[in-house]
């Protein structure tokens, strides 16, 4: 993963509600730190999917 992906991933796995986080991240709401918004904007669609996939895997492990 590149630096921008890691910035987004670290923020994603810290959030409480995964679905809300996805909506906020894609809409660049005020609740998303500027650094995360900029990093998210600077990654490709494929890289975004890779980040979401990785974050989902991490969060699923934490649940079980």
C-alpha positions as CSV (number, residue, x, y, z in Angstrom):
1,X,0.0,0.0,0.0
2,X,1.2,3.5,-0.7
3,X,1.3,6.3,1.8
4,X,-2.1,7.8,0.9
5,X,-3.7,4.4,1.2
6,X,-2.1,3.9,4.7
7,X,-3.4,7.3,5.8
8,X,-7.0,6.4,4.8
9,X,-6.7,2.8,6.2
10,X,-5.5,4.0,9.6
11,X,-8.5,6.4,9.8
12,X,-10.9,3.8,8.6
13,X,-10.1,1.2,11.2
14,X,-10.4,3.7,14.0
15,X,-14.0,4.6,13.2
16,X,-17.0,3.2,15.1
17,X,-19.5,2.8,12.3
18,X,-18.0,1.5,9.1
19,X,-21.0,2.3,6.9
20,X,-21.2,5.9,8.1
21,X,-17.5,6.2,7.6
22,X,-17.7,5.2,3.9
23,X,-20.4,7.8,3.3
24,X,-18.5,10.5,5.1
25,X,-15.3,9.7,3.4
26,X,-16.7,9.7,-0.1
27,X,-18.6,13.0,0.6
28,X,-15.7,14.6,2.4
29,X,-17.7,15.7,5.4
30,X,-16.3,17.8,8.1
31,X,-15.9,14.8,10.4
32,X,-13.2,13.5,8.1
33,X,-9.7,15.0,8.8
34,X,-8.3,17.0,5.9
35,X,-5.3,14.8,5.6
36,X,-7.6,11.8,5.1
37,X,-9.7,13.6,2.5
38,X,-6.6,14.7,0.6
39,X,-5.1,11.2,0.7
40,X,-8.5,9.6,-0.4
41,X,-8.7,12.0,-3.3
42,X,-5.2,11.2,-4.5
43,X,-5.7,7.4,-4.8
44,X,-7.2,5.6,-7.8
45,X,-10.5,3.7,-7.8
46,X,-8.6,0.4,-7.6
47,X,-6.5,1.7,-4.6
48,X,-9.7,2.8,-2.8
49,X,-11.2,-0.6,-3.2
50,X,-7.9,-2.2,-1.9
51,X,-8.1,0.1,1.2
52,X,-11.8,-0.7,1.8
53,X,-11.0,-4.4,1.4
54,X,-8.1,-4.3,3.9
55,X,-10.0,-2.2,6.4
56,X,-13.0,-4.6,6.2
57,X,-10.7,-7.6,6.9
58,X,-9.2,-5.9,9.9
59,X,-12.5,-4.9,11.3
60,X,-14.0,-8.3,10.8
61,X,-11.1,-9.9,12.7
62,X,-11.8,-7.5,15.6
63,X,-15.4,-8.5,15.7
64,X,-14.7,-12.2,16.0
